[in-house]
Amino acid sequence: MLLGEIDEIVYHRPKLGTLNTRVDDLRVKLATWPTDGVGSTLSAAELRLLPYLQTHLSLKEIGDRQFVSRNTVSTQVASIYRKLGASGRSEAVGRARELGLLAPSPLEPTRQRLDVASST
């Protein structure tokens, strides 16, 4: 659905800098991403919870901020891990960043920053 919206934007505004290249890169990543056959799309609730996985907050603290129980958070986290093919919190965050579901960490060098540094 989101790629459809992106296609619409690119159709109407084809000269948006590096957007076309980044969309093509995303399509390649999504095409080669392993799926477990169960349906790997994150639900709206899981997408709301995903940014909290990159914090120091416990499941209970995340639940308090989301106004849901710790058990609900635990169930959603397990589902996120399964859908992203991750075995833990940091691996799930890394995979979510690779897919563009989370912004890259400002502490981690990105490919663009490395490319710029190597060309100077």
N, C-alpha and C positions, 0 to 999 in steps of 0.2 A: 504494500500500500504506500509506504513512504517513498519507494523508488518511483512509483507512478507519479507522486506529487513532485518529486525532483525532476522527472522527465518533462512534466508540464512547465516547470520553471525554466528549464534549459531550452525548451521549445520557444518560449516567449522571450527569453533573455539569453541568447546563445553566447554572448561575449561577457561572461562573468568570471574572467580570470582563470584560475586553476580549477574551477568547479567541475568542468567536464572531465579533466584528468582524474580528479579525486573520485568522481562518480564511477568512472571506468575501473579504478582500483578497487572500489567497494564491490562492484559487480563481480570482479574476479575472486575476491576474498569470499563472497557469499556463495559463488558457484563451487568453490573448492572446499567449503566448510563442511566437515563431516556431520551427518545427521544420524540420529538413532532410530529413525522411523516412527517415533512417537509424536512428532510435531514439535519442532524446536523453537517456536515463536514464544517469546516471553509475554506473559499477560500484562495488563496495565498495572496491576498490583505489584508484580515482580519488577517492572520497569521503575515504579515509584520507589521501591526498596533498594534497587541496585546501587544508586549513589551512596547509600549508607554503608555499603560493604567496604568502601575505600576509607572509612573512618575508623577510629579506635572504639566506637560505641559497641557495647554488648548487645545481644539479641533483645534483652529486656529493655534496654535504653532505646533501641530502634523502635520497638513496639510502642513504648510510651510516646515517642515523637510521631508515630504513625496512627496512634489511637487504636491499636490492635494488640492482641495478647502476644506474649512471648512465643507461645505455641504456634500461632499463625505465622509469625516471622520465621520461626524455625522451619515450618513446612514450605514457605515460599523460598527460603534460602536453599533448601534441599532441591527444590524444583529448578532454581536458577543454576545450581551446580550441575544437575543432570542435563539440562538443556544446553549449557555451554560446554559440557564435557570436562568439567573441572572437578578437582578433588578437594579444593579448599578455597578459602576466601581470596587470597592473593592471586591464585590462578584464575579464578572467576573474574576478578577485576581486570587482570591482564587480558583475558580473552574479550571481555566487554570493551576494553579500550581498542583492541585490534579491530573489532567490528564497528567502532565508532559509536557505541552505546554510551560510553563515558569519555569525557575529555581526557587527553593525555595529562599525566602528572607534570606539574611544572618542574619537578625535581629530576625527571627522566628526560634524557636528550631525545628529541624526535629526529626522524630521518631528515626532515627539512632543515633543522638546525645543524645537523652534521654535514649535509650537503653544502650549506652556505659556508660553514667553517672550513671545509676542505677546499672550496673554490677561491678562498681569499689568500 
